[in-house]
Amino acid sequence: SSTQYLLEPRPTAASQQSPDLKMQCFKQILAATLAAFAMQSVHAVKVVAEEGAPLHGLSGEACTEDEYKRYKTIVCDLREACGCSETLCAQDWCNTYMRKWKKEFGACTLKGCP
């Protein structure tokens, strides 16, 4: 009957493939997935092994003592003069100015003001 025809799935190209071809595709997908996991595991072990070693070109301190002194002079002293909290200043021009300098000093902002 016509209702039975509507309920049956229509044959697709995948369902018409031989079982051997389906198994071959499955094996290839499984092999690719296992290879990806193996590569990820090797990378994770390498990262853990090198965790104590400095990265090439990134050795040293992100905020040197001289840079932190400049940060305290420019940002911390002005913060008091502008009446700034951690995120907002009492004067509008100070908000823009402070945001610019905090971005410029980067890692020194993590040390904060004394």
C-alpha atoms as one frame of an Amber mdcrd trajectory, in Angstrom:
protein
   0.000   0.000   0.000   1.037   3.634  -0.374   1.469   4.269   3.402   3.852
   1.344   3.714   5.960   2.798   0.888   6.234   6.127   2.784   7.471   4.427
   5.955  10.221   2.363   4.306  13.602   4.043   3.935  14.643   4.840   0.423
  17.750   2.990  -0.741  20.856   5.186  -0.763  24.211   4.751  -2.433  25.731
   3.711   0.906  23.112   1.019   1.520  23.691  -0.411  -1.941  27.461  -0.818
  -1.408  28.868  -4.261  -0.800  29.633  -5.271   2.809  33.341  -5.591   1.895
  33.482  -1.973   0.713  31.710  -0.779   3.864  34.166  -2.726   6.046  37.123
  -1.285   4.121  35.820   2.269   4.644  35.249   1.555   8.334  38.805   0.241
   8.726  40.265   3.324   7.019  38.272   5.681   9.244  39.272   3.710  12.341
  42.954   3.745  11.323  42.875   7.508  10.710  41.200   8.119  14.075  43.725
   5.953  15.930  46.612   7.705  14.166  45.239  11.107  15.203  44.949  10.003
  18.852  48.472   8.558  18.781  49.908  11.806  17.416  48.048  13.803  20.051
  49.381  11.530  22.811  52.971  11.873  21.586  52.571  15.659  21.497  51.136
  15.697  25.042  54.062  13.638  26.376  56.533  15.956  24.631  54.884  19.058
  26.135  54.961  17.563  29.637  58.624  16.559  29.196  59.600  20.068  28.092
  57.451  21.869  30.663  60.473  22.897  32.734  62.475  24.037  29.712  62.003
  27.609  28.448  60.390  28.070  25.069  62.636  29.242  22.257  62.741  33.031
  22.290  60.611  33.336  25.427  63.180  33.035  28.181  63.457  35.726  30.811
  60.954  37.710  32.797  57.874  39.192  31.132  57.971  42.268  33.370  61.498
  43.322  34.281  62.300  45.387  37.355  62.885  48.524  35.237  59.610  47.993
  33.365  57.745  47.544  36.651  59.222  50.802  37.987  57.917  52.578  34.860
  54.531  50.901  35.361  54.334  52.144  38.960  55.319  55.675  37.895  52.947
  55.942  34.939  49.975  53.798  35.954  49.938  53.551  39.740  50.713  57.198
  40.483  48.202  58.445  37.916  45.610  55.979  39.178  45.585  57.763  42.517
  45.483  61.206  40.888  42.552  60.229  38.624  40.630  58.526  41.417  40.553
  55.155  39.650  39.335  51.872  41.017  40.505  48.563  39.502  38.303  49.017
  36.413  36.938  52.566  36.303  38.265  56.105  36.772  36.398  59.145  38.056
  37.404  61.176  34.991  36.533  59.970  31.481  39.854  60.876  29.865  41.645
  58.791  32.493  39.721  55.647  31.505  41.071  55.790  27.951  44.568  56.782
  29.067  44.806  54.032  31.711  43.472  51.377  29.348  46.156  52.338  26.790
  48.990  52.135  29.307  47.801  48.899  30.915  47.718  47.319  27.462  51.216
  48.684  26.796  52.670  47.229  30.021  50.995  43.816  29.581  52.510  41.418
  32.147  53.299  44.193  34.632  49.568  44.699  35.181  49.499  41.227  36.742
  51.830  42.449  39.487  49.456  45.316  40.175  50.057  48.502  42.073  51.670
  48.393  45.538
